[in-house]
C-alpha cells in the first residue's frame, strides 16, 4: 500500500449540542439558523431518513457569535477547512476527525456507497479506508444544508 500523508486537523465541524452551547440556543433554534443559511452545515447521516445528523462549520458559529451575521464563504474555502489542498486521498480517520464522527460512521457511509473508497482500502483493525478527495468532496457538496 502507498504511504498516504496523514493530516490531523482540528475539528472544523461541530455537532448541534456544541453549537447550542456556543450560541446559547436550543436545538430547534440551531436548526432554524441552519435552514435560514445563518450557519454553514452538512447532514452527515448515513441513511435517508427524516432525522438529520447535522455538523456545523465551527468558523460559521464563531462568525455568527462575534458579528451577528452569517459567514459568507465560497465552496473552495469551506472545503480547504476540511481537507488540505493538494491531498488526493483522505484516510477514513481524517474523515472521521473532520466530520466529528466515529470511524464506524465513516464505514457506514462507505457501506451505504455515499463515499467511494479506493481499491487499495482494507478493512479491519489498524486499517483505515482511503477515499479519493473527489468522492469526499462530492459527498459534502451533496450534503451542504
Long-range contacts (C-beta under 8 A, 24 or more apart in sequence): 1-120, 1-122, 2-120, 4-89, 4-91, 4-130, 5-87, 6-91, 6-93, 6-94, 7-84, 7-87, 7-94, 8-94, 8-97, 9-82, 9-84, 9-94, 9-97, 9-98, 11-58, 11-97, 11-98, 11-100, 12-57, 12-58, 12-59, 12-81, 12-82, 12-98, 13-42, 13-55, 13-56, 13-57, 13-58, 13-82, 13-98, 13-99, 13-100, 14-55, 14-56, 14-58, 14-61, 14-100, 15-54, 15-55, 15-56, 15-100, 16-54, 16-56, 18-56, 18-61, 19-56, 19-61, 22-61, 22-62, 22-65, 23-61, 23-64, 23-65, 30-54, 30-56, 33-64, 34-145, 35-145, 37-70, 38-64, 38-70, 39-64, 39-70, 40-71, 40-73, 40-78, 40-144, 40-145, 41-144, 41-145, 42-99, 42-140, 42-143, 42-144, 42-145, 43-143, 43-145, 44-99, 44-101, 44-105, 44-109, 44-143, 46-105, 46-108, 46-109, 46-111, 46-112, 46-114, 47-112, 52-145, 53-101, 54-145, 55-99, 55-100, 55-101, 57-81, 75-141, 79-137, 79-140, 82-140, 83-133, 83-136, 83-137, 87-133, 88-132, 88-133, 89-118, 89-130, 89-131, 89-132, 89-133, 90-130, 90-131, 90-132, 90-133, 90-136, 91-128, 91-129, 91-130, 91-131, 92-117, 92-121, 92-128, 92-129, 92-130, 92-131, 93-128, 95-131, 95-136, 103-128, 109-139, 114-139, 115-139
